[in-house]
Amino acid sequence: MLLNFPPDRRGFVCDSDAESALISHQCISKMLSVNYVDNATVTALDAYMDIFTADSKNDTRNLKVYPAYTVEIELPKSEKVNVFAVSEFVEAGERVNGFALEAVDDRGNTELLYSGESIGFYRAVRIKEGKYKRLKFTVISALAKPLLMNFGIHYFEDYVLQSIDLKSNDGANIVKSIE
């Protein structure tokens, strides 16, 4: 995320920009707090080598890396979602330059929810809101064999801004109301 906060003459970020950054952080944290993939079955449909655990200097969570062009995610039950996230194992280079996310119904029919170009370290995108049980992520174009990881399926409530209780590090209220 590019924040583009210009510093003042003292080298500080102005208070309103700092408040905006804190609000953004809380919104993103709330959105990412529930990841439906945590209880899902993730299957590499065309793995070209074994799935391995990432040994990443940027991430210490021991994430699984899926060396595949197509990954299917099946949730235990249909969930209302509108955000999808994915990462590449960037230590091996950014490889993906075209991808698609589709919903798969019980008969195997697909509906395109999102298509994009790059992924990189982390890519989270709004998708068509709906209740989905199976999603299929496909790399359409890549500079080299893709290494996918850190899948996320989330629901972001647009009214979340109204419910944030923004506090500073010392516990004082920063913003009384957010509109």
N, CA and C atoms as a LAMMPS dump frame, in Angstrom:
ITEM: TIMESTEP
0
ITEM: NUMBER OF ATOMS
537
ITEM: BOX BOUNDS ff ff ff
-5.0000000000000000e+02 5.0000000000000000e+02
-5.0000000000000000e+02 5.0000000000000000e+02
-5.0000000000000000e+02 5.0000000000000000e+02
ITEM: ATOMS id mol type element x y z
1 1 1 N 0.852 -1.167 0
2 1 2 C 0 0 0
3 1 3 C 0.898 1.231 0
4 2 1 N 0.646 2.122 -0.909
5 2 2 C 1.382 3.378 -0.947
6 2 3 C 0.616 4.417 -0.146
7 3 1 N 1.247 4.939 0.882
8 3 2 C 0.561 5.879 1.751
9 3 3 C 0.71 7.318 1.274
10 4 1 N 1.88 7.669 0.763
11 4 2 C 2.121 9.002 0.209
12 4 3 C 1.784 10.109 1.206
13 5 1 N 2.355 10.007 2.406
14 5 2 C 2.186 11.042 3.418
15 5 3 C 3.385 11.975 3.362
16 6 1 N 3.214 13.178 2.871
17 6 2 C 4.36 14.089 2.817
18 6 3 C 4.69 14.618 4.214
19 7 1 N 5.957 14.602 4.592
20 7 2 C 6.329 15.154 5.898
21 7 3 C 6.315 16.683 5.87
22 8 1 N 6.12 17.264 7.056
23 8 2 C 6.197 18.72 7.146
24 8 3 C 7.668 19.137 7.221
25 9 1 N 7.93 20.409 7.465
26 9 2 C 9.314 20.903 7.47
27 9 3 C 10.153 20.308 8.595
28 10 1 N 9.486 19.807 9.636
29 10 2 C 10.203 19.177 10.745
30 10 3 C 10.457 17.694 10.484
31 11 1 N 9.874 17.172 9.412
32 11 2 C 10.027 15.756 9.099
33 11 3 C 8.921 14.888 9.675
34 12 1 N 7.859 15.501 10.203
35 12 2 C 6.745 14.769 10.796
36 12 3 C 5.575 14.69 9.82
37 13 1 N 4.786 13.653 9.974
38 13 2 C 3.548 13.509 9.227
39 13 3 C 2.482 14.298 9.98
40 14 1 N 1.642 15.044 9.242
41 14 2 C 0.634 15.864 9.918
42 14 3 C -0.384 14.976 10.638
43 15 1 N -1.027 15.553 11.657
44 15 2 C -1.945 14.789 12.511
45 15 3 C -3.087 14.137 11.736
46 16 1 N -3.657 14.846 10.779
47 16 2 C -4.789 14.271 10.039
48 16 3 C -4.348 13.064 9.204
49 17 1 N -3.135 13.114 8.634
50 17 2 C -2.628 11.954 7.892
51 17 3 C -2.348 10.79 8.832
52 18 1 N -1.803 11.077 10.003
53 18 2 C -1.538 10.024 10.988
54 18 3 C -2.848 9.38 11.428
55 19 1 N -3.881 10.184 11.657
56 19 2 C -5.191 9.647 12.032
57 19 3 C -5.758 8.774 10.917
58 20 1 N -5.602 9.24 9.676
59 20 2 C -6.087 8.449 8.533
60 20 3 C -5.375 7.103 8.447
61 21 1 N -4.065 7.102 8.72
62 21 2 C -3.3 5.854 8.693
63 21 3 C -3.796 4.902 9.778
64 22 1 N -4.069 5.422 10.957
65 22 2 C -4.575 4.579 12.042
66 22 3 C -5.957 4.014 11.717
67 23 1 N -6.805 4.832 11.134
68 23 2 C -8.135 4.371 10.732
69 23 3 C -8.01 3.28 9.677
70 24 1 N -7.15 3.49 8.69
71 24 2 C -6.936 2.486 7.642
72 24 3 C -6.427 1.181 8.241
73 25 1 N -5.478 1.29 9.151
74 25 2 C -4.929 0.095 9.797
75 25 3 C -6.023 -0.672 10.533
76 26 1 N -6.868 0.029 11.272
77 26 2 C -7.923 -0.651 12.009
78 26 3 C -8.957 -1.28 11.072
79 27 1 N -9.283 -0.597 9.987
80 27 2 C -10.235 -1.164 9.013
81 27 3 C -9.68 -2.438 8.396
82 28 1 N -8.424 -2.387 7.978
83 28 2 C -7.799 -3.551 7.344
84 28 3 C -7.671 -4.693 8.349
85 29 1 N -7.259 -4.385 9.565
86 29 2 C -7.134 -5.422 10.597
87 29 3 C -8.471 -6.091 10.876
88 30 1 N -9.53 -5.291 10.951
89 30 2 C -10.859 -5.854 11.2
90 30 3 C -11.295 -6.736 10.035
91 31 1 N -11.043 -6.285 8.809
92 31 2 C -11.423 -7.056 7.635
93 31 3 C -10.676 -8.392 7.594
94 32 1 N -9.388 -8.378 7.906
95 32 2 C -8.578 -9.581 7.79
96 32 3 C -8.664 -10.491 9.016
97 33 1 N -9.407 -10.077 10.047
98 33 2 C -9.452 -10.857 11.287
99 33 3 C -10.128 -12.216 11.1
100 34 1 N -11.018 -12.336 10.132
101 34 2 C -11.661 -13.624 9.838
102 34 3 C -11.266 -14.038 8.433
103 35 1 N -10.532 -15.143 8.343
104 35 2 C -10.113 -15.679 7.053
105 35 3 C -10.774 -17.039 6.876
106 36 1 N -11.73 -17.116 5.966
107 36 2 C -12.464 -18.361 5.749
108 36 3 C -11.578 -19.477 5.197
109 37 1 N -10.421 -19.144 4.678
110 37 2 C -9.5 -20.164 4.173
111 37 3 C -8.916 -20.983 5.324
112 38 1 N -8.87 -20.411 6.528
113 38 2 C -8.298 -21.129 7.677
114 38 3 C -8.958 -22.482 7.9
115 39 1 N -10.25 -22.611 7.584
116 39 2 C -10.978 -23.869 7.767
117 39 3 C -11.322 -24.54 6.44
118 40 1 N -10.732 -24.068 5.367
119 40 2 C -11.059 -24.579 4.034
120 40 3 C -10.073 -25.658 3.599
121 41 1 N -10.457 -26.354 2.535
122 41 2 C -9.561 -27.292 1.875
123 41 3 C -8.978 -26.582 0.657
124 42 1 N -7.67 -26.478 0.615
125 42 2 C -6.98 -25.817 -0.501
126 42 3 C -6.247 -26.896 -1.286
127 43 1 N -6.547 -26.973 -2.574
128 43 2 C -5.993 -28.029 -3.414
129 43 3 C -5.313 -27.424 -4.638
130 44 1 N -4.063 -27.79 -4.845
131 44 2 C -3.351 -27.405 -6.062
132 44 3 C -3.75 -28.411 -7.138
133 45 1 N -4.529 -27.972 -8.122
134 45 2 C -5.069 -28.888 -9.128
135 45 3 C -4.027 -29.357 -10.123
136 46 1 N -2.996 -28.571 -10.326
137 46 2 C -1.98 -28.935 -11.311
138 46 3 C -0.574 -28.669 -10.768
139 47 1 N -0.324 -29.107 -9.547
140 47 2 C 0.972 -28.856 -8.903
141 47 3 C 2.088 -29.475 -9.746
142 48 1 N 3.143 -28.726 -9.965
143 48 2 C 4.273 -29.228 -10.736
144 48 3 C 5.395 -29.707 -9.816
145 49 1 N 5.211 -29.575 -8.508
146 49 2 C 6.12 -30.134 -7.509
147 49 3 C 5.367 -30.187 -6.187
148 50 1 N 5.946 -30.779 -5.164
149 50 2 C 5.268 -30.902 -3.88
150 50 3 C 5.048 -29.54 -3.237
151 51 1 N 3.936 -29.424 -2.539
152 51 2 C 3.654 -28.233 -1.74
153 51 3 C 4.689 -28.19 -0.627
154 52 1 N 5.228 -26.997 -0.351
155 52 2 C 6.251 -26.895 0.683
156 52 3 C 5.94 -25.731 1.613
157 53 1 N 6.606 -25.711 2.756
158 53 2 C 6.419 -24.64 3.731
159 53 3 C 7.437 -23.551 3.451
160 54 1 N 6.963 -22.309 3.446
161 54 2 C 7.824 -21.174 3.122
162 54 3 C 8.832 -20.936 4.233
163 55 1 N 10.054 -20.765 3.835
164 55 2 C 11.108 -20.329 4.744
165 55 3 C 11.447 -18.916 4.296
166 56 1 N 10.621 -17.979 4.764
167 56 2 C 10.669 -16.614 4.258
168 56 3 C 11.25 -15.672 5.298
169 57 1 N 12.15 -14.821 4.868
170 57 2 C 12.683 -13.808 5.788
171 57 3 C 11.636 -12.731 6.077
172 58 1 N 10.62 -12.592 5.207
173 58 2 C 9.583 -11.578 5.381
174 58 3 C 8.38 -12.065 6.177
175 59 1 N 8.241 -13.368 6.361
176 59 2 C 7.059 -13.903 7.01
177 59 3 C 7.452 -15.128 7.826
178 60 1 N 7.176 -15.109 9.101
179 60 2 C 7.598 -16.197 9.981
180 60 3 C 6.461 -17.158 10.312
181 61 1 N 5.344 -17.093 9.586
182 61 2 C 4.179 -17.917 9.918
183 61 3 C 4.214 -19.313 9.31
184 62 1 N 5.298 -19.716 8.653
185 62 2 C 5.395 -21.036 8.022
186 62 3 C 4.223 -21.312 7.097
187 63 1 N 4.04 -20.459 6.127
188 63 2 C 2.934 -20.592 5.19
189 63 3 C 3.23 -21.646 4.137
190 64 1 N 2.17 -22.359 3.724
191 64 2 C 2.319 -23.337 2.652
192 64 3 C 2.451 -22.605 1.324
193 65 1 N 3.343 -23.103 0.505
194 65 2 C 3.521 -22.561 -0.843
195 65 3 C 2.972 -23.594 -1.823
196 66 1 N 2.097 -23.129 -2.726
197 66 2 C 1.453 -23.993 -3.709
198 66 3 C 2.085 -23.744 -5.074
199 67 1 N 2.962 -24.652 -5.517
200 67 2 C 3.569 -24.499 -6.839
201 67 3 C 2.593 -25.003 -7.908
202 68 1 N 1.687 -24.132 -8.332
203 68 2 C 0.63 -24.556 -9.243
204 68 3 C 0.103 -23.369 -10.032
205 69 1 N -0.542 -23.672 -11.147
206 69 2 C -1.213 -22.655 -11.944
207 69 3 C -2.681 -22.519 -11.538
208 70 1 N -3.265 -23.566 -10.962
209 70 2 C -4.673 -23.544 -10.571
210 70 3 C -4.823 -24.104 -9.157
211 71 1 N -5.498 -23.331 -8.32
212 71 2 C -5.735 -23.741 -6.935
213 71 3 C -7.232 -23.62 -6.661
214 72 1 N -7.793 -24.675 -6.074
215 72 2 C -9.201 -24.643 -5.711
216 72 3 C -9.318 -24.544 -4.191
217 73 1 N -10.224 -23.68 -3.755
218 73 2 C -10.465 -23.468 -2.33
219 73 3 C -11.911 -23.851 -2.061
220 74 1 N -12.093 -24.846 -1.183
221 74 2 C -13.446 -25.274 -0.833
222 74 3 C -13.679 -24.992 0.645
223 75 1 N -14.663 -24.144 0.907
224 75 2 C -15.016 -23.791 2.272
225 75 3 C -15.922 -24.879 2.857
226 76 1 N -15.934 -25.039 4.188
227 76 2 C -16.817 -26.038 4.793
228 76 3 C -18.291 -25.789 4.484
229 77 1 N -18.678 -24.511 4.369
230 77 2 C -20.055 -24.151 3.994
231 77 3 C -20.002 -22.832 3.236
232 78 1 N -21.09 -22.493 2.56
233 78 2 C -21.134 -21.227 1.826
234 78 3 C -20.997 -20.065 2.801
235 79 1 N -20.18 -19.097 2.431
236 79 2 C -19.949 -17.918 3.258
237 79 3 C -20.142 -16.667 2.41
238 80 1 N -20.636 -15.619 3.037
239 80 2 C -20.77 -14.328 2.382
240 80 3 C -19.389 -13.672 2.364
241 81 1 N -18.863 -13.407 1.168
242 81 2 C -17.516 -12.839 1.029
243 81 3 C -17.518 -11.731 -0.018
244 82 1 N -16.515 -10.86 0.067
245 82 2 C -16.335 -9.823 -0.949
246 82 3 C -14.877 -9.37 -1.09
247 83 1 N -13.953 -10.07 -0.43
248 83 2 C -12.53 -9.748 -0.542
249 83 3 C -11.752 -11.04 -0.735
250 84 1 N -10.818 -11.016 -1.675
251 84 2 C -9.925 -12.152 -1.909
252 84 3 C -8.495 -11.654 -1.82
253 85 1 N -7.631 -12.462 -1.212
254 85 2 C -6.226 -12.09 -1.086
255 85 3 C -5.346 -13.274 -1.459
256 86 1 N -4.166 -12.966 -1.975
257 86 2 C -3.187 -13.993 -2.34
258 86 3 C -1.801 -13.352 -2.337
259 87 1 N -0.792 -14.178 -2.136
260 87 2 C 0.598 -13.726 -2.174
261 87 3 C 1.389 -14.647 -3.08
262 88 1 N 2.55 -14.14 -3.488
263 88 2 C 3.53 -14.973 -4.161
264 88 3 C 4.71 -15.163 -3.22
265 89 1 N 5.428 -16.246 -3.384
266 89 2 C 6.672 -16.455 -2.656
267 89 3 C 7.717 -15.577 -3.349
268 90 1 N 7.774 -14.312 -2.928
269 90 2 C 8.554 -13.316 -3.669
270 90 3 C 10.062 -13.516 -3.564
271 91 1 N 10.514 -14.324 -2.607
272 91 2 C 11.941 -14.611 -2.54
273 91 3 C 12.432 -15.274 -3.823
274 92 1 N 11.521 -15.935 -4.536
275 92 2 C 11.854 -16.565 -5.813
276 92 3 C 11.534 -15.643 -6.989
277 93 1 N 11.072 -14.425 -6.691
278 93 2 C 10.742 -13.459 -7.731
279 93 3 C 9.246 -13.361 -7.969
280 94 1 N 8.829 -12.186 -8.405
281 94 2 C 7.43 -12.004 -8.786
282 94 3 C 7.25 -12.61 -10.164
283 95 1 N 6.343 -13.546 -10.262
284 95 2 C 6.216 -14.32 -11.493
285 95 3 C 4.892 -14.123 -12.21
286 96 1 N 3.812 -13.925 -11.466
287 96 2 C 2.466 -13.88 -12.051
288 96 3 C 2.213 -12.522 -12.689
289 97 1 N 1.735 -12.53 -13.926
290 97 2 C 1.322 -11.278 -14.571
291 97 3 C -0.061 -11.388 -15.203
292 98 1 N -0.85 -12.351 -14.745
293 98 2 C -2.245 -12.478 -15.143
294 98 3 C -2.914 -13.58 -14.348
295 99 1 N -4.074 -13.277 -13.727
296 99 2 C -4.77 -14.285 -12.935
297 99 3 C -6.266 -14.022 -12.959
298 100 1 N -7.03 -15.061 -12.567
299 100 2 C -8.487 -14.949 -12.484
300 100 3 C -8.978 -15.704 -11.26
301 101 1 N -10.048 -15.2 -10.673
302 101 2 C -10.72 -15.868 -9.564
303 101 3 C -12.148 -16.127 -10
304 102 1 N -12.585 -17.386 -9.863
305 102 2 C -13.929 -17.775 -10.272
306 102 3 C -14.645 -18.489 -9.137
307 103 1 N -15.949 -18.306 -9.078
308 103 2 C -16.799 -19.097 -8.191
309 103 3 C -17.22 -20.339 -8.964
310 104 1 N -17.278 -21.466 -8.283
311 104 2 C -17.665 -22.728 -8.904
312 104 3 C -18.925 -23.225 -8.207
313 105 1 N -19.998 -23.463 -8.992
314 105 2 C -21.238 -23.952 -8.376
315 105 3 C -21.213 -25.479 -8.275
316 106 1 N -22.279 -26.053 -7.754
317 106 2 C -22.35 -27.5 -7.524
318 106 3 C -22.271 -28.314 -8.812
319 107 1 N -22.641 -27.713 -9.937
320 107 2 C -22.602 -28.425 -11.226
321 107 3 C -21.28 -28.219 -11.968
322 108 1 N -20.37 -27.442 -11.369
323 108 2 C -19.077 -27.201 -12.007
324 108 3 C -19.049 -25.97 -12.887
325 109 1 N -20.176 -25.259 -12.983
326 109 2 C -20.204 -24.021 -13.754
327 109 3 C -19.419 -22.946 -13.003
328 110 1 N -18.757 -22.072 -13.753
329 110 2 C -17.943 -21.035 -13.12
330 110 3 C -18.479 -19.648 -13.444
331 111 1 N -18.215 -18.723 -12.524
332 111 2 C -18.553 -17.312 -12.712
333 111 3 C -17.314 -16.5 -12.361
334 112 1 N -16.87 -15.671 -13.284
335 112 2 C -15.694 -14.837 -13.045
336 112 3 C -16.014 -13.785 -11.987
337 113 1 N -15.203 -13.77 -10.932
338 113 2 C -15.374 -12.784 -9.867
339 113 3 C -14.36 -11.658 -9.965
340 114 1 N -13.163 -11.975 -10.483
341 114 2 C -12.115 -10.956 -10.583
342 114 3 C -11.019 -11.462 -11.504
343 115 1 N -10.435 -10.553 -12.254
344 115 2 C -9.215 -10.879 -12.994
345 115 3 C -8.252 -9.716 -12.814
346 116 1 N -6.98 -10.045 -12.735
347 116 2 C -5.983 -9.013 -12.501
348 116 3 C -4.658 -9.375 -13.127
349 117 1 N -3.681 -8.536 -12.88
350 117 2 C -2.366 -8.738 -13.482
351 117 3 C -1.345 -9.227 -12.464
352 118 1 N -0.807 -8.36 -11.652
353 118 2 C 0.267 -8.761 -10.747
354 118 3 C -0.259 -9.137 -9.37
355 119 1 N 0.555 -9.917 -8.638
356 119 2 C 0.23 -10.29 -7.259
357 119 3 C 1.299 -9.722 -6.335
358 120 1 N 2.525 -10.192 -6.475
359 120 2 C 3.616 -9.709 -5.637
360 120 3 C 3.524 -10.194 -4.204
361 121 1 N 4.043 -9.38 -3.28
362 121 2 C 4.116 -9.759 -1.867
363 121 3 C 2.744 -10.041 -1.282
364 122 1 N 1.749 -9.203 -1.603
365 122 2 C 0.392 -9.409 -1.084
366 122 3 C -0.583 -8.618 -1.931
367 123 1 N -1.644 -9.266 -2.364
368 123 2 C -2.663 -8.598 -3.168
369 123 3 C -4.024 -8.927 -2.595
370 124 1 N -4.749 -7.917 -2.139
371 124 2 C -6.119 -8.083 -1.655
372 124 3 C -7.028 -7.237 -2.535
373 125 1 N -8.118 -7.832 -3.022
374 125 2 C -9.01 -7.139 -3.955
375 125 3 C -10.461 -7.365 -3.552
376 126 1 N -11.292 -6.372 -3.853
377 126 2 C -12.739 -6.533 -3.678
378 126 3 C -13.241 -7.383 -4.833
379 127 1 N -14.085 -8.339 -4.506
380 127 2 C -14.702 -9.178 -5.524
381 127 3 C -16.216 -9.009 -5.425
382 128 1 N -16.912 -9.546 -6.392
383 128 2 C -18.372 -9.492 -6.379
384 128 3 C -18.871 -10.169 -5.108
385 129 1 N -19.658 -9.422 -4.333
386 129 2 C -20.171 -9.976 -3.076
387 129 3 C -21.162 -11.087 -3.345
388 130 1 N -21.035 -12.155 -2.573
389 130 2 C -21.951 -13.271 -2.717
390 130 3 C -21.636 -14.347 -1.71
391 131 1 N -22.478 -15.391 -1.703
392 131 2 C -22.235 -16.548 -0.844
393 131 3 C -21.59 -17.62 -1.715
394 132 1 N -20.372 -17.998 -1.333
395 132 2 C -19.6 -18.95 -2.129
396 132 3 C -19.094 -20.081 -1.247
397 133 1 N -19.019 -21.257 -1.841
398 133 2 C -18.454 -22.424 -1.15
399 133 3 C -17.161 -22.869 -1.824
400 134 1 N -17.119 -22.783 -3.167
401 134 2 C -15.91 -23.186 -3.909
402 134 3 C -15.436 -22.036 -4.785
403 135 1 N -14.138 -21.775 -4.719
404 135 2 C -13.51 -20.766 -5.561
405 135 3 C -12.332 -21.399 -6.278
406 136 1 N -12.108 -20.947 -7.497
407 136 2 C -10.97 -21.448 -8.271
408 136 3 C -10.103 -20.261 -8.67
409 137 1 N -8.831 -20.334 -8.277
410 137 2 C -7.851 -19.3 -8.612
411 137 3 C -6.947 -19.859 -9.697
412 138 1 N -6.836 -19.131 -10.82
413 138 2 C -6.053 -19.604 -11.948
414 138 3 C -5.044 -18.546 -12.38
415 139 1 N -3.803 -18.972 -12.506
416 139 2 C -2.771 -18.109 -13.083
417 139 3 C -2.9 -18.229 -14.59
418 140 1 N -3.195 -17.118 -15.244
419 140 2 C -3.401 -17.106 -16.692
420 140 3 C -2.084 -16.889 -17.425
421 141 1 N -1.234 -16.066 -16.833
422 141 2 C 0.028 -15.725 -17.473
423 141 3 C 1.092 -15.536 -16.392
424 142 1 N 2.288 -16.095 -16.646
425 142 2 C 3.371 -15.971 -15.671
426 142 3 C 4.713 -15.942 -16.393
427 143 1 N 5.649 -15.219 -15.805
428 143 2 C 7 -15.141 -16.355
429 143 3 C 7.786 -16.421 -16.084
430 144 1 N 7.424 -17.126 -15.022
431 144 2 C 8.023 -18.406 -14.651
432 144 3 C 6.951 -19.184 -13.888
433 145 1 N 7.249 -20.415 -13.513
434 145 2 C 6.267 -21.224 -12.792
435 145 3 C 5.89 -20.518 -11.491
436 146 1 N 4.576 -20.325 -11.25
437 146 2 C 4.142 -19.569 -10.073
438 146 3 C 4.323 -20.33 -8.764
439 147 1 N 4.565 -19.561 -7.7
440 147 2 C 4.635 -20.081 -6.334
441 147 3 C 3.656 -19.262 -5.509
442 148 1 N 2.467 -19.815 -5.282
443 148 2 C 1.366 -19.089 -4.642
444 148 3 C 1.28 -19.437 -3.162
445 149 1 N 0.858 -18.468 -2.356
446 149 2 C 0.693 -18.724 -0.924
447 149 3 C -0.229 -17.691 -0.301
448 150 1 N -0.547 -17.901 0.948
449 150 2 C -1.259 -16.922 1.767
450 150 3 C -2.612 -16.526 1.171
451 151 1 N -3.423 -17.525 0.851
452 151 2 C -4.756 -17.244 0.321
453 151 3 C -5.646 -16.7 1.429
454 152 1 N -6.513 -15.776 1.08
455 152 2 C -7.452 -15.224 2.046
456 152 3 C -8.798 -14.966 1.403
457 153 1 N -9.853 -15.327 2.111
458 153 2 C -11.213 -15.017 1.69
459 153 3 C -11.873 -14.343 2.881
460 154 1 N -12.351 -13.122 2.659
461 154 2 C -12.836 -12.304 3.766
462 154 3 C -14.148 -11.623 3.391
463 155 1 N -14.782 -11.054 4.414
464 155 2 C -15.945 -10.206 4.196
465 155 3 C -15.676 -8.864 4.854
466 156 1 N -15.77 -7.806 4.086
467 156 2 C -15.557 -6.447 4.59
468 156 3 C -16.893 -5.731 4.615
469 157 1 N -17.318 -5.344 5.806
470 157 2 C -18.566 -4.614 5.956
471 157 3 C -18.29 -3.142 5.731
472 158 1 N -19 -2.544 4.788
473 158 2 C -18.756 -1.142 4.454
474 158 3 C -19.006 -0.212 5.63
475 159 1 N -19.862 -0.63 6.552
476 159 2 C -20.136 0.235 7.686
477 159 3 C -19.107 0.067 8.811
478 160 1 N -18.04 -0.698 8.571
479 160 2 C -17.042 -0.933 9.612
480 160 3 C -16.43 0.369 10.117
481 161 1 N -16.379 1.384 9.266
482 161 2 C -15.818 2.665 9.686
483 161 3 C -16.617 3.278 10.828
484 162 1 N -17.893 2.99 10.885
485 162 2 C -18.727 3.571 11.932
486 162 3 C -18.452 2.945 13.292
487 163 1 N -17.908 1.734 13.317
488 163 2 C -17.784 1.005 14.57
489 163 3 C -16.367 0.974 15.139
490 164 1 N -15.453 1.692 14.535
491 164 2 C -14.07 1.655 15.005
492 164 3 C -13.894 2.589 16.197
493 165 1 N -13.3 2.059 17.237
494 165 2 C -12.969 2.851 18.417
495 165 3 C -11.478 3.138 18.329
496 166 1 N -11.129 4.278 17.8
497 166 2 C -9.739 4.61 17.52
498 166 3 C -9.068 5.156 18.769
499 167 1 N -7.993 4.492 19.186
500 167 2 C -7.259 4.877 20.387
501 167 3 C -5.785 5.073 20.045
502 168 1 N -5.155 5.984 20.765
503 168 2 C -3.712 6.151 20.623
504 168 3 C -3.015 5.111 21.485
505 169 1 N -1.687 5.062 21.404
506 169 2 C -0.927 4.091 22.188
507 169 3 C -1.157 4.243 23.689
508 170 1 N -1.455 5.46 24.156
509 170 2 C -1.681 5.662 25.589
510 170 3 C -3.149 5.452 25.986
511 171 1 N -3.992 5.031 25.048
512 171 2 C -5.389 4.709 25.341
513 171 3 C -6.36 5.866 25.192
514 172 1 N -5.864 7.04 24.844
515 172 2 C -6.749 8.207 24.688
516 172 3 C -7.487 8.131 23.355
517 173 1 N -8.712 8.654 23.323
518 173 2 C -9.457 8.723 22.068
519 173 3 C -8.776 9.69 21.124
520 174 1 N -8.615 9.276 19.863
521 174 2 C -8.052 10.157 18.837
522 174 3 C -9.172 10.775 18.039
523 175 1 N -10.128 9.944 17.62
524 175 2 C -11.23 10.398 16.804
525 175 3 C -12.526 10.017 17.522
526 176 1 N -13.4 10.966 17.745
527 176 2 C -14.658 10.682 18.462
528 176 3 C -15.649 9.962 17.559
529 177 1 N -15.764 10.386 16.315
530 177 2 C -16.687 9.726 15.402
531 177 3 C -16.096 9.752 14.009
532 178 1 N -16.391 8.723 13.263
533 178 2 C -15.904 8.604 11.894
534 178 3 C -17.1 8.564 10.978
535 179 1 N -17.103 9.4 9.973
536 179 2 C -18.251 9.421 9.074
537 179 3 C -17.831 9.06 7.686
